[in-house]
Amino acid sequence: MWLNPDQFAILTISDKYNEVAENMLLLLAQKGLRGYVDHRSEKIGKKIRDTELSKIPFMLIIGEKEVESGQVSVRKQGEGDLGTFTVEAFAEIVDKEIKELVKEF
């Protein structure tokens, strides 16, 4: 996970959430995480499927509900939906996973 070029992908439900996604990307980059925003005008199901196939560890889904709550829906590759979290809580999840993986070595 810490070796992946991208630790997460931000997937928006609609193009109108791209600016929120870009701001979230900057926040996560400041926390030392690597990822990208999927700007394609595809349905969310296709974006999720493509990201799963790309083996990106986490997907952050942003839609109207998430923007209103100030949170993000998180999916883990191979496991599915983890629930909604703040950006800070998501960063802590990734940090914890990385520390657990490092312990194994």
TORPA-4810 file (N, C-alpha, C, O; in nm, 3 decimals):
<nodes>
NODE_1_0.081_-0.119_0.000_0.000_0.000_0.000_0.085_0.126_0.000_0.059_0.218_-0.077_M
NODE_2_0.187_0.131_0.085_0.269_0.250_0.087_0.357_0.256_-0.038_0.412_0.361_-0.070_W
NODE_3_0.371_0.143_-0.108_0.451_0.142_-0.230_0.368_0.175_-0.354_0.424_0.210_-0.458_L
NODE_4_0.238_0.165_-0.345_0.153_0.198_-0.459_0.174_0.343_-0.499_0.186_0.430_-0.413_N
NODE_5_0.178_0.371_-0.629_0.190_0.511_-0.672_0.070_0.593_-0.623_0.084_0.710_-0.588_P
NODE_6_-0.048_0.532_-0.620_-0.168_0.599_-0.571_-0.229_0.516_-0.459_-0.254_0.397_-0.476_D
NODE_7_-0.251_0.580_-0.346_-0.312_0.512_-0.232_-0.463_0.523_-0.235_-0.533_0.442_-0.173_Q
NODE_8_-0.514_0.622_-0.307_-0.658_0.641_-0.313_-0.696_0.710_-0.444_-0.613_0.772_-0.511_F
NODE_9_-0.823_0.696_-0.479_-0.881_0.767_-0.593_-1.007_0.836_-0.542_-1.085_0.777_-0.468_A
NODE_10_-1.025_0.960_-0.581_-1.146_1.033_-0.545_-1.240_1.027_-0.664_-1.206_1.072_-0.774_I
NODE_11_-1.359_0.971_-0.642_-1.457_0.952_-0.748_-1.577_1.040_-0.719_-1.636_1.033_-0.611_L
NODE_12_-1.613_1.124_-0.814_-1.727_1.213_-0.795_-1.850_1.155_-0.863_-1.840_1.094_-0.970_T
NODE_13_-1.966_1.177_-0.801_-2.094_1.132_-0.857_-2.128_1.215_-0.981_-2.187_1.164_-1.076_I
NODE_14_-2.089_1.343_-0.978_-2.120_1.436_-1.086_-2.004_1.533_-1.102_-1.926_1.555_-1.009_S
NODE_15_-1.991_1.591_-1.220_-1.884_1.688_-1.246_-1.892_1.810_-1.155_-1.791_1.877_-1.133_D
NODE_16_-2.010_1.840_-1.102_-2.023_1.960_-1.018_-1.950_1.945_-0.885_-1.935_2.044_-0.812_K
NODE_17_-1.904_1.826_-0.852_-1.829_1.805_-0.728_-1.677_1.799_-0.750_-1.602_1.769_-0.657_Y
NODE_18_-1.632_1.826_-0.872_-1.489_1.818_-0.902_-1.406_1.917_-0.821_-1.295_1.885_-0.779_N
NODE_19_-1.459_2.037_-0.798_-1.383_2.135_-0.720_-1.366_2.088_-0.575_-1.258_2.103_-0.518_E
NODE_20_-1.471_2.033_-0.517_-1.462_1.977_-0.381_-1.358_1.865_-0.379_-1.279_1.854_-0.285_V
NODE_21_-1.360_1.782_-0.482_-1.265_1.670_-0.491_-1.121_1.721_-0.499_-1.032_1.666_-0.434_A
NODE_22_-1.098_1.824_-0.577_-0.962_1.880_-0.589_-0.915_1.937_-0.455_-0.798_1.920_-0.419_E
NODE_23_-1.004_2.004_-0.382_-0.968_2.056_-0.250_-0.934_1.942_-0.155_-0.840_1.953_-0.076_N
NODE_24_-1.011_1.834_-0.161_-0.985_1.718_-0.076_-0.850_1.655_-0.113_-0.775_1.613_-0.025_M
NODE_25_-0.819_1.649_-0.241_-0.691_1.596_-0.286_-0.575_1.675_-0.226_-0.476_1.617_-0.182_L
NODE_26_-0.588_1.808_-0.225_-0.483_1.893_-0.167_-0.468_1.867_-0.017_-0.356_1.859_0.034_L
NODE_27_-0.580_1.855_0.053_-0.575_1.826_0.197_-0.504_1.694_0.226_-0.421_1.686_0.316_L
NODE_28_-0.537_1.593_0.149_-0.475_1.462_0.170_-0.328_1.462_0.131_-0.247_1.393_0.193_L
NODE_29_-0.293_1.538_0.029_-0.152_1.550_-0.010_-0.072_1.616_0.102_0.043_1.579_0.126_A
NODE_30_-0.131_1.713_0.170_-0.064_1.778_0.283_-0.041_1.680_0.397_0.049_1.700_0.478_Q
NODE_31_-0.122_1.576_0.404_-0.106_1.474_0.507_-0.013_1.361_0.462_0.003_1.261_0.531_K
NODE_32_0.048_1.379_0.343_0.145_1.282_0.295_0.087_1.166_0.217_0.157_1.067_0.193_G
NODE_33_-0.039_1.176_0.178_-0.102_1.067_0.102_-0.101_1.098_-0.047_-0.101_1.214_-0.089_L
NODE_34_-0.098_0.990_-0.127_-0.091_1.004_-0.273_-0.219_0.952_-0.337_-0.268_0.844_-0.304_R
NODE_35_-0.273_1.032_-0.428_-0.394_0.989_-0.496_-0.425_1.079_-0.614_-0.344_1.162_-0.654_G
NODE_36_-0.544_1.061_-0.668_-0.587_1.141_-0.782_-0.739_1.154_-0.782_-0.810_1.081_-0.712_Y
NODE_37_-0.788_1.247_-0.863_-0.932_1.264_-0.883_-0.966_1.208_-1.021_-0.900_1.242_-1.119_V
NODE_38_-1.067_1.124_-1.026_-1.115_1.070_-1.153_-1.214_1.171_-1.212_-1.328_1.180_-1.168_D
NODE_39_-1.168_1.247_-1.312_-1.248_1.352_-1.373_-1.336_1.304_-1.488_-1.408_1.384_-1.549_H
NODE_40_-1.332_1.177_-1.518_-1.409_1.129_-1.632_-1.559_1.147_-1.609_-1.607_1.138_-1.497_R
NODE_41_-1.630_1.173_-1.717_-1.775_1.189_-1.710_-1.843_1.053_-1.730_-1.922_1.034_-1.822_S
NODE_42_-1.810_0.961_-1.643_-1.866_0.826_-1.646_-1.960_0.809_-1.528_-1.956_0.887_-1.433_E
NODE_43_-2.044_0.709_-1.534_-2.130_0.677_-1.420_-2.042_0.626_-1.306_-1.936_0.569_-1.329_K
NODE_44_-2.089_0.647_-1.183_-2.009_0.611_-1.065_-1.978_0.462_-1.061_-1.871_0.422_-1.016_I
NODE_45_-2.070_0.379_-1.108_-2.046_0.235_-1.109_-1.926_0.198_-1.195_-1.846_0.112_-1.157_G
NODE_46_-1.913_0.262_-1.310_-1.798_0.237_-1.399_-1.669_0.287_-1.335_-1.566_0.221_-1.343_K
NODE_47_-1.675_0.404_-1.271_-1.555_0.456_-1.205_-1.509_0.361_-1.094_-1.390_0.333_-1.080_K
NODE_48_-1.605_0.311_-1.016_-1.571_0.218_-0.908_-1.511_0.090_-0.966_-1.409_0.042_-0.918_I
NODE_49_-1.575_0.035_-1.067_-1.527_-0.089_-1.130_-1.385_-0.071_-1.186_-1.299_-0.156_-1.166_R
NODE_50_-1.361_0.039_-1.256_-1.230_0.065_-1.314_-1.123_0.082_-1.206_-1.010_0.036_-1.221_D
NODE_51_-1.160_0.149_-1.097_-1.065_0.170_-0.987_-1.035_0.037_-0.918_-0.920_0.012_-0.880_T
NODE_52_-1.135_-0.047_-0.900_-1.113_-0.181_-0.843_-1.015_-0.260_-0.929_-0.922_-0.322_-0.877_E
NODE_53_-1.035_-0.257_-1.060_-0.948_-0.330_-1.151_-0.806_-0.275_-1.150_-0.710_-0.349_-1.177_L
NODE_54_-0.791_-0.147_-1.120_-0.659_-0.084_-1.114_-0.587_-0.112_-0.982_-0.472_-0.074_-0.963_S
NODE_55_-0.658_-0.180_-0.889_-0.602_-0.218_-0.759_-0.561_-0.098_-0.673_-0.464_-0.106_-0.598_K
NODE_56_-0.636_0.012_-0.685_-0.614_0.127_-0.598_-0.672_0.091_-0.461_-0.789_0.051_-0.454_I
NODE_57_-0.595_0.103_-0.352_-0.642_0.055_-0.222_-0.772_0.118_-0.171_-0.856_0.047_-0.115_P
NODE_58_-0.790_0.248_-0.189_-0.909_0.315_-0.137_-0.976_0.401_-0.243_-0.909_0.460_-0.328_F
NODE_59_-1.109_0.406_-0.236_-1.188_0.495_-0.321_-1.267_0.588_-0.231_-1.331_0.543_-0.136_M
NODE_60_-1.261_0.715_-0.259_-1.338_0.815_-0.185_-1.448_0.864_-0.278_-1.420_0.920_-0.384_L
NODE_61_-1.571_0.845_-0.239_-1.685_0.882_-0.322_-1.743_1.013_-0.270_-1.770_1.028_-0.151_I
NODE_62_-1.761_1.109_-0.364_-1.817_1.239_-0.326_-1.942_1.265_-0.409_-1.939_1.264_-0.532_I
NODE_63_-2.051_1.290_-0.338_-2.177_1.328_-0.399_-2.243_1.433_-0.312_-2.179_1.490_-0.223_G
NODE_64_-2.368_1.460_-0.337_-2.440_1.565_-0.264_-2.443_1.539_-0.113_-2.419_1.629_-0.033_E
NODE_65_-2.473_1.415_-0.076_-2.482_1.378_0.066_-2.349_1.403_0.137_-2.346_1.455_0.249_K
NODE_66_-2.240_1.366_0.073_-2.108_1.382_0.134_-2.070_1.530_0.145_-2.013_1.572_0.245_E
NODE_67_-2.101_1.608_0.043_-2.070_1.751_0.046_-2.146_1.818_0.160_-2.090_1.899_0.233_V
NODE_68_-2.274_1.784_0.175_-2.356_1.844_0.281_-2.306_1.806_0.420_-2.311_1.888_0.512_E
NODE_69_-2.258_1.684_0.436_-2.214_1.638_0.568_-2.067_1.671_0.596_-2.022_1.659_0.710_S
NODE_70_-1.992_1.712_0.493_-1.850_1.740_0.512_-1.767_1.613_0.529_-1.658_1.617_0.585_G
NODE_71_-1.822_1.502_0.481_-1.752_1.375_0.492_-1.736_1.312_0.354_-1.774_1.371_0.253_Q
NODE_72_-1.679_1.194_0.351_-1.659_1.123_0.226_-1.692_0.975_0.249_-1.661_0.920_0.354_V
NODE_73_-1.754_0.912_0.149_-1.780_0.768_0.157_-1.654_0.695_0.113_-1.594_0.728_0.010_S
NODE_74_-1.613_0.597_0.191_-1.487_0.527_0.166_-1.516_0.382_0.130_-1.593_0.313_0.198_V
NODE_75_-1.452_0.336_0.023_-1.456_0.195_-0.018_-1.312_0.145_-0.019_-1.221_0.216_-0.059_R
NODE_76_-1.294_0.022_0.025_-1.162_-0.039_0.022_-1.159_-0.144_-0.087_-1.254_-0.221_-0.104_K
NODE_77_-1.052_-0.148_-0.161_-1.036_-0.240_-0.273_-1.050_-0.382_-0.223_-0.981_-0.425_-0.131_Q
NODE_78_-1.141_-0.456_-0.285_-1.163_-0.595_-0.249_-1.255_-0.617_-0.130_-1.297_-0.730_-0.106_G
NODE_79_-1.287_-0.513_-0.054_-1.371_-0.528_0.065_-1.503_-0.454_0.055_-1.601_-0.493_0.119_E
NODE_80_-1.508_-0.348_-0.024_-1.632_-0.273_-0.039_-1.642_-0.154_0.054_-1.541_-0.099_0.097_G
NODE_81_-1.765_-0.116_0.084_-1.795_0.006_0.158_-1.750_-0.003_0.304_-1.780_-0.100_0.374_D
NODE_82_-1.677_0.100_0.349_-1.634_0.109_0.489_-1.718_0.208_0.568_-1.712_0.209_0.691_L
NODE_83_-1.796_0.292_0.500_-1.877_0.394_0.566_-1.830_0.534_0.529_-1.752_0.552_0.436_G
NODE_84_-1.881_0.632_0.603_-1.843_0.771_0.577_-1.751_0.821_0.687_-1.767_0.788_0.804_T
NODE_85_-1.654_0.902_0.646_-1.552_0.954_0.737_-1.518_1.097_0.700_-1.541_1.140_0.587_F
NODE_86_-1.462_1.170_0.796_-1.403_1.299_0.764_-1.270_1.272_0.693_-1.220_1.160_0.695_T
NODE_87_-1.216_1.373_0.631_-1.086_1.359_0.564_-0.980_1.320_0.666_-0.895_1.235_0.637_V
NODE_88_-0.983_1.379_0.783_-0.885_1.350_0.887_-0.896_1.204_0.932_-0.795_1.136_0.951_E
NODE_89_-1.019_1.157_0.950_-1.039_1.017_0.992_-0.990_0.921_0.885_-0.932_0.817_0.916_A
NODE_90_-1.014_0.954_0.758_-0.964_0.869_0.650_-0.812_0.864_0.652_-0.754_0.757_0.637_F
NODE_91_-0.748_0.979_0.669_-0.601_0.982_0.674_-0.549_0.894_0.787_-0.447_0.827_0.771_A
NODE_92_-0.618_0.893_0.901_-0.578_0.808_1.013_-0.592_0.660_0.978_-0.508_0.579_1.018_E
NODE_93_-0.697_0.625_0.905_-0.716_0.486_0.862_-0.599_0.440_0.775_-0.545_0.331_0.794_I
NODE_94_-0.560_0.525_0.681_-0.448_0.490_0.592_-0.319_0.479_0.671_-0.241_0.386_0.651_V
NODE_95_-0.294_0.575_0.761_-0.172_0.569_0.844_-0.168_0.440_0.926_-0.062_0.377_0.936_D
NODE_96_-0.280_0.402_0.983_-0.287_0.280_1.063_-0.256_0.157_0.978_-0.181_0.069_1.020_K
NODE_97_-0.313_0.151_0.859_-0.288_0.037_0.770_-0.140_0.028_0.731_-0.082_-0.081_0.729_E
NODE_98_-0.081_0.142_0.702_0.060_0.144_0.664_0.146_0.094_0.780_0.237_0.013_0.760_I
NODE_99_0.118_0.142_0.901_0.195_0.098_1.018_0.180_-0.052_1.040_0.277_-0.119_1.076_K
NODE_100_0.060_-0.106_1.019_0.040_-0.251_1.035_0.117_-0.329_0.930_0.174_-0.434_0.960_E
NODE_101_0.120_-0.278_0.806_0.195_-0.346_0.700_0.345_-0.342_0.728_0.416_-0.440_0.702_L
NODE_102_0.394_-0.231_0.780_0.536_-0.218_0.809_0.576_-0.314_0.921_0.686_-0.369_0.919_V
NODE_103_0.488_-0.335_1.018_0.516_-0.429_1.129_0.538_-0.570_1.077_0.619_-0.645_1.132_K
NODE_104_0.466_-0.605_0.970_0.477_-0.740_0.915_0.614_-0.768_0.856_0.655_-0.883_0.844_E
NODE_105_0.686_-0.662_0.819_0.818_-0.680_0.762_0.918_-0.666_0.871_1.039_-0.678_0.847_F
</nodes>
